[in-house]
Amino acid sequence: MQGVTTPRPAGYISRAPDASGMKVHDVTADAEEFTCNAYLVTGDTPTLVDAGTMPGVETVVAEFVDDLDRVVLTHQHSDHVGELDAVVDAFDADVYAYADHPLRTHELADSETVTMGAEAFDVVYTPGHADDHVSLVGETSLFSGDVVVYNDGAFDDGSFGRTDMPGQSRERLIESLETLLDRLPASVGAMYAGHGDPFYADEESVRDVVERALSRAERREPKY
Ligand SMILES: [Zn+2]
């Protein structure tokens, strides 16, 4: 609204709402501890993608929305679920997850459609970094969790989740990136990853970034 100044938390990241009214806020942008990025997607179905580990994240969410319908987990590594209890307590939100969790109310399945904000997202099962990893692919945005990130300590413009810990697999991650590319509409212009910065398409598309991450993963070299 013109002439009205809304106080915003420092570190506020958002996009102008698209035609569907969707906005994305990185609610862990001010975290001092190690956390994943937790993204609040506003619109008809306010949704938090991952909960992160920043104490008080629920109060940041409450600065933007009165109600939170659901938390959708990309996977259940501790940096993604640390504050899940606090968020669920604060909002009585449903929990959508692929793998079992005491707070889960909905079991995610590959190829199902989940509404987040004002957009329908295709659930794409993308294991490799974690057995229970899913990515959320909409018409305008990709929430990629840790399977593909824009930047991290290893690469600045297209990287992928680590696969050197027990239970992880580079080969499965490579297959997952191929699946993601198969199911990525050309209209997707923003990528929100579990770590690092969001990526907004300009000269390069989200597809370019995912393809570069794939080619780097295919070298099958240790990442760090
Ligand atoms: Zn992870």
Residues whose N, C-alpha, C, O or C-beta is under 5 A from the ligand:
A	BS01	ZN	H77 D146
